[in-house]
Structure formats: structure tokens, C-alpha cells
Amino acid sequence: MVPFEALYGRRCRTPLCWYESGERVILGPEIVQETTEKIRMIREKMRTSQSRLKSYHDKRRKDLEFQEGDH
């Protein structure tokens, strides 16, 4: 069972489900192109955010040195 089903008690309706259930008007070349573009933008923003967080962390990182007997 996926989290959506556990939370809402039903299957999640995706564009693929709409196509299967006969709502063919919703799934056209435009919505596929729009969805693909949104996914690309989301991935790009995630990469940018991860890079920003990494550089922030790397600037504040301190090398740790341990001596024998340290606890």
C-alpha cells in the first residue's frame, strides 16, 4: 500500500489513471508537455538548492583532529 492510499483510503488519480478511465480530453499532448516541463524545472531547482546548501555547509566545515585517548 502506498502512503496516499493509507492516508486517503483510495488510489491516487494521476494523468495515466485519467487516460484509463476514459477522460481522454485531459490527457493530450499539451498536458504531457506541460508536465514534462514542470518536472524538468523542479529537478533544476532541486539541484540548485542542493548546491547552495552544500556550499553553505562546506564554508562552515571544520576539520576535526582526534588524539589518542580522546573521548
VOKOLFI-228904 format. One line per 4 residues: number of its first residue (from 1); their letters; for each residue x, y, z of C-alpha. Coordinates in Angstrom, 1 decimal. Layout:
% VOKOLFI-228904
NUM> a> X/Y/Z | ...
This chain:
% VOKOLFI-228904
1> mvpf> 0.0/0.0/0.0 | 1.3/3.4/-0.9 | 1.2/6.3/1.6 | -1.6/8.1/-0.4
5> ealy> -3.8/5.1/-0.2 | -3.1/4.7/3.6 | -3.9/8.4/4.2 | -7.0/8.8/2.0
9> grrc> -8.3/5.3/1.6 | -8.3/5.3/-2.2 | -5.9/5.2/-5.1 | -4.3/8.4/-6.3
13> rtpl> -5.6/9.6/-9.6 | -2.8/10.5/-12.0 | -2.9/11.5/-15.7 | -2.4/7.8/-16.5
17> cwye> -5.4/6.9/-14.5 | -7.5/9.6/-16.3 | -6.5/8.1/-19.6 | -7.5/4.6/-18.4
21> sger> -10.9/5.8/-17.1 | -11.8/7.5/-20.3 | -11.1/11.1/-19.6 | -9.1/11.4/-22.8
25> vilg> -9.6/15.2/-23.1 | -7.4/15.8/-20.0 | -4.5/13.8/-21.4 | -3.4/15.4/-24.5
29> peiv> 0.0/16.4/-25.9 | -0.3/19.8/-24.2 | -0.6/18.3/-20.7 | 2.2/15.8/-21.3
33> qett> 4.5/18.6/-22.5 | 3.5/20.9/-19.6 | 4.1/18.1/-17.0 | 7.4/17.2/-18.6
37> ekir> 8.5/20.9/-18.4 | 7.4/21.2/-14.8 | 9.3/18.1/-13.8 | 12.4/19.5/-15.6
41> mire> 12.0/22.8/-13.7 | 11.6/21.0/-10.3 | 14.7/18.9/-10.9 | 16.7/22.0/-11.8
45> kmrt> 15.5/23.9/-8.7 | 16.4/20.9/-6.5 | 19.9/20.7/-8.0 | 20.3/24.5/-7.4
49> sqsr> 19.1/24.2/-3.8 | 21.3/21.2/-3.1 | 24.3/23.0/-4.5 | 23.6/26.1/-2.4
53> lksy> 23.2/24.0/0.8 | 26.4/22.1/0.1 | 28.4/25.3/-0.4 | 26.9/26.8/2.8
57> hdkr> 27.9/23.7/4.7 | 31.4/23.4/3.2 | 32.2/27.0/4.1 | 31.4/26.4/7.8
61> rkdl> 33.0/22.9/8.0 | 35.9/22.5/10.4 | 38.4/19.7/10.3 | 38.3/17.6/13.4
65> efqe> 41.5/16.2/14.9 | 41.5/13.4/17.5 | 44.3/12.5/19.7 | 44.8/9.0/21.2
69> gdh> 42.8/8.8/24.4 | 40.2/11.4/23.5 | 36.7/10.5/24.5
